[in-house]
């Protein structure tokens, strides 16, 4: 009998891929001989590359297609799309599972030609491209709850179903060299993840500056700021006001950032993929939520969530506070430090 062939479609974003990461393991436990592939955007795929439960990563060249569209090179774009569709159909997937629920992900799922196409709460018209749609469910307080619920509905062996990431040996080597270069030791530093895509998800720079010396002096941990190239200026402003803080914003690729989190003693961050990696690696983690509230229960004994629960929160993409962002401004450094101590005092296993 031919082994079943599955495709998981979750192309972005970093945090959402982290949340969805246990789905491949749940599939593997139920179908140990299956071929399991994941469709994802380039760059983000590096988070999944070392996962032993994934046999194949298929990269959707979204940015290349977008560039061709903007340059009005429509003929070339059409050729690229057709070639990608042929590639997907040539994989002969039996089942394609759309975890993203959007029209774009539903269309990619449909392009596979898989006889069984399952959508999780499909919307934007993508429901018409599925053979089955399973409404979102589960305990929304719990991390990864909607993916856990889908796995349960499909009869998969869910286990603890917590985010999980893996680091390749070559990434470990590069990360150890980076730590040595900056005089850092594994287990002796705290990762700060202050940055994300929307300002209403950011804690304030002066709050990070107030927290950093207390983490350094009271917890004995060197604060290390992570982020992307676009975050370098903001990271430098935080560092300028707080001696002893190390900024690696823009200095790492995604795999090395993940490895740095894996070896951190503590992770403190806003609602961003780097923060959620702390939970994936079972590191003591404090997550600060304001305009968003993806979960309140991390599933880990050493995970803590601070969310003030203001009447206007979560507003998500429609802030009503005219830039005051009170939901985050009212989170005090003392409160964060208290939760960090509690997280450090708890133990958990990856």
C-alpha positions in Angstrom: 0.0 0.0 0.0 1.4 3.4 -1.0 2.1 5.8 1.9 -0.3 8.7 2.2 1.0 12.1 1.1 0.0 15.1 3.2 0.6 18.8 2.6 0.2 21.4 5.3 -0.4 25.0 4.1 0.6 27.7 6.5 2.7 30.1 4.5 3.2 32.9 7.2 3.7 34.6 9.5 6.5 33.7 11.9 4.4 33.6 15.1 1.6 31.7 13.3 4.0 29.1 12.0 5.3 28.6 15.5 1.7 28.1 16.8 1.0 25.6 14.0 4.3 23.7 14.4 2.9 20.8 16.5 0.5 19.8 13.7 3.2 18.0 11.7 4.1 15.9 14.8 0.5 15.0 15.3 0.2 13.9 11.7 3.4 11.8 12.1 2.1 10.0 15.2 -1.1 9.0 13.4 0.6 8.2 10.1 4.2 7.2 10.8 4.9 6.1 7.2 3.3 9.2 5.5 5.1 11.7 3.4 4.5 15.1 5.1 5.2 18.4 3.3 4.7 22.0 4.4 4.0 24.9 2.0 5.6 28.1 3.4 7.2 31.4 2.3 11.0 31.6 1.8 12.8 32.7 4.9 10.1 31.5 7.3 10.9 28.0 6.0 14.1 28.1 8.0 12.0 27.6 11.2 10.8 24.2 9.9 13.9 23.0 8.1 15.2 20.9 11.0 11.9 19.4 12.0 12.2 15.6 11.8 8.4 15.3 11.3 8.5 17.2 8.0 9.8 15.4 4.9 9.7 18.3 2.5 9.4 22.0 2.4 7.8 23.7 -0.6 8.6 27.4 -0.9 5.9 29.7 -2.2 7.7 32.6 -4.0 5.2 35.2 -3.0 7.5 38.2 -3.0 8.8 37.3 -6.5 5.2 37.1 -7.8 4.4 40.4 -6.2 7.4 42.0 -7.8 6.4 40.8 -11.2 2.8 42.1 -10.7 4.1 45.5 -9.6 6.4 45.6 -12.7 3.4 44.7 -14.9 5.2 41.6 -16.2 1.9 39.7 -16.3 2.9 37.2 -18.9 6.0 36.1 -17.0 3.9 36.0 -13.8 1.3 33.8 -15.4 4.1 31.4 -16.5 5.5 31.3 -13.0 2.1 30.5 -11.5 1.4 27.8 -14.0 4.8 26.2 -13.4 4.2 26.3 -9.6 0.8 24.7 -10.1 2.4 21.9 -12.1 4.9 21.4 -9.4 2.2 21.1 -6.7 0.1 18.7 -8.8 3.2 16.6 -9.6 3.6 15.9 -5.9 0.3 13.9 -6.0 -0.8 14.8 -2.5 -3.7 12.8 -1.2 -4.7 15.4 1.5 -3.9 19.1 1.6 -4.7 21.0 4.9 -5.1 24.8 4.8 -4.3 26.1 8.3 -4.3 29.7 7.2 -8.0 30.0 6.2 -7.5 32.8 3.7 -8.3 33.1 0.0 -4.6 33.0 -1.0 -3.9 29.9 1.1 -7.1 28.2 0.0 -6.1 28.9 -3.7 -2.7 27.3 -3.1 -4.4 24.3 -1.5 -6.7 24.0 -4.4 -3.8 24.2 -6.9 -2.5 20.9 -5.5 -5.3 19.0 -7.0 -5.5 16.9 -3.8 -8.7 14.9 -3.7 -9.2 15.8 0.0 -8.7 19.5 0.8 -9.4 20.5 4.4 -9.8 24.1 5.5 -9.7 25.4 9.0 -12.5 28.0 9.4 -12.0 28.9 5.7 -13.1 32.4 4.7 -12.7 35.1 2.0 -14.2 32.6 -0.4 -11.6 29.9 0.2 -14.3 27.7 1.6 -15.5 27.0 -1.9 -12.1 25.6 -2.8 -12.2 23.0 -0.1 -13.8 19.6 0.0 -14.2 19.9 3.8 -14.3 22.9 6.1 -13.9 22.5 9.9 -15.0 25.5 11.9 -12.5 26.9 14.3 -12.9 25.7 17.9 -11.2 24.8 21.1 -10.2 26.9 24.2 -9.1 30.2 22.8 -7.2 30.9 26.0 -4.7 28.2 25.2 -1.8 28.6 22.8 -2.2 26.8 19.5 -5.8 26.0 20.4 -7.4 26.3 16.9 -4.8 23.9 15.5 -5.2 21.5 18.4 -9.0 21.5 17.8 -8.5 20.7 14.1 -6.1 17.9 14.9 -8.6 16.4 17.3 -11.4 16.7 14.7 -9.2 14.8 12.3 -8.5 12.0 14.8 -4.8 12.8 15.1 -2.7 11.8 18.1 -2.2 15.2 19.6 0.0 14.6 22.5 0.6 17.8 24.5 0.3 19.8 21.3 2.6 22.6 22.3 4.7 24.7 19.8 8.0 22.9 19.1 11.0 24.0 17.1 14.3 22.3 16.2 17.7 23.7 15.6 20.2 22.1 13.1 23.7 21.3 14.1 25.2 23.9 11.8 23.0 26.6 13.3 24.1 25.6 16.8 27.7 26.0 15.7 27.1 29.5 14.2 25.2 30.5 17.3 27.9 29.4 19.7 30.4 31.4 17.8 28.1 34.5 17.9 27.7 34.1 21.7 31.5 33.9 22.1 31.9 36.9 19.9 29.8 39.0 22.3 31.0 37.5 25.5 27.7 35.8 26.2 27.2 32.4 27.8 24.3 30.0 27.3 21.9 30.3 30.3 23.3 33.6 31.4 21.4 36.0 29.3 17.8 37.2 28.9 16.3 37.7 25.4 14.3 40.9 24.9 11.9 40.8 21.9 10.5 44.3 21.7 9.5 44.6 18.1 6.8 43.4 15.7 4.9 44.7 12.7 2.4 47.1 14.3 3.1 49.9 16.9 0.0 49.0 18.9 1.8 45.7 19.8 4.9 47.4 21.1 5.8 48.1 24.7 7.5 51.5 25.1 11.2 52.1 24.7 11.5 53.8 28.1 9.8 50.8 29.7 12.5 48.5 28.2 15.2 50.9 29.4 13.7 50.8 32.9 13.5 47.0 32.9 16.9 46.1 31.5 19.1 47.2 34.4 16.9 45.4 36.8 17.1 42.2 34.8 20.9 42.7 34.7 21.4 43.6 38.4 18.6 41.7 40.2 18.4 38.6 38.0 22.0 38.5 37.0 21.2 38.1 33.3 22.6 40.1 30.4 19.7 41.6 28.4 20.1 40.7 24.6 17.8 42.5 22.2 16.7 40.5 19.1 14.9 41.9 16.0 15.2 42.4 12.3 17.2 44.9 10.3 14.4 47.4 10.4 14.6 47.3 14.2 18.2 48.3 14.6 17.6 52.0 15.2 15.1 51.4 17.9 17.3 48.8 19.5 20.2 51.2 19.5 18.1 53.8 21.3 17.2 51.3 24.0 20.9 50.3 24.4 22.0 53.9 24.5 20.0 54.4 27.7 21.0 51.2 29.4 24.6 50.2 29.7 25.3 46.5 29.6 22.6 45.6 27.1 23.6 43.8 24.0 21.8 44.4 20.7 21.8 41.7 18.1 18.9 43.2 16.2 19.5 42.8 12.5 22.7 40.7 13.2 21.1 37.2 13.0 19.1 35.2 10.5 16.0 33.5 11.8 17.6 30.2 12.6 20.3 31.8 14.8 17.7 34.0 16.5 15.8 30.8 17.3 18.9 29.1 18.7 19.7 32.2 20.8 16.2 31.9 22.3 16.8 28.1 22.9 19.8 28.9 25.0 18.4 31.9 26.9 17.7 31.8 30.6 14.7 34.0 30.1 12.6 35.5 27.3 10.6 38.7 27.6 8.7 40.1 24.6 5.6 41.4 23.0 3.2 39.5 20.7 5.8 38.5 18.1 7.2 35.3 16.7 10.4 35.5 18.8 8.5 35.6 22.0 6.4 32.6 21.1 9.7 30.7 20.3 10.4 31.0 24.0 7.4 28.8 24.7 8.4 26.4 21.8 11.7 25.9 23.5 10.2 25.7 27.0 12.2 28.7 28.2 10.9 30.8 31.0 8.9 33.3 29.1 6.9 36.5 29.8 4.6 37.6 27.0 3.2 41.2 27.0 -0.1 41.5 25.2 -2.2 44.7 24.6 -4.0 45.2 21.4 -3.9 41.5 20.7 -4.5 38.5 22.9 -3.6 35.3 21.0 -3.5 33.2 24.2 -3.5 33.6 28.0 -2.4 30.0 28.7 1.1 29.1 27.4 0.7 25.4 28.3 4.0 25.7 30.1 4.6 26.0 33.9 7.3 28.5 33.2 5.3 30.7 30.9 3.6 33.9 32.0 1.3 36.3 30.1 0.6 39.9 31.1 -2.6 41.3 29.6 -4.5 44.0 31.5 -7.9 43.2 30.0 -8.9 46.8 29.3 -12.4 47.3 27.9 -10.9 48.4 24.5 -8.5 45.4 24.3 -8.0 43.5 22.2 -8.6 46.1 19.4 -6.3 44.2 17.0 -5.8 46.4 13.9 -8.3 49.1 14.9 -6.9 51.1 17.9 -9.3 53.6 19.4 -6.9 55.3 21.8 -5.3 57.7 19.3 -1.8 56.3 19.8 -1.8 56.2 23.6 -1.7 52.4 23.7 -2.7 52.4 27.3 -3.1 48.6 27.3 0.7 48.4 27.1 1.7 51.7 28.7 0.0 50.6 31.9 2.1 47.5 32.1 4.8 48.5 34.6 8.4 47.2 34.6 7.9 46.1 38.3 5.1 43.8 37.1 7.2 42.4 34.3 10.1 41.7 36.7 7.7 40.0 39.1 6.4 37.7 36.4 10.0 37.0 35.2 10.9 35.9 38.7 7.9 33.6 38.8 8.8 32.1 35.4 12.4 31.5 36.4 11.2 29.8 39.6 9.2 27.3 37.6 10.5 24.3 35.6 9.3 22.9 32.3 10.6 20.5 29.7 10.7 21.0 25.9 
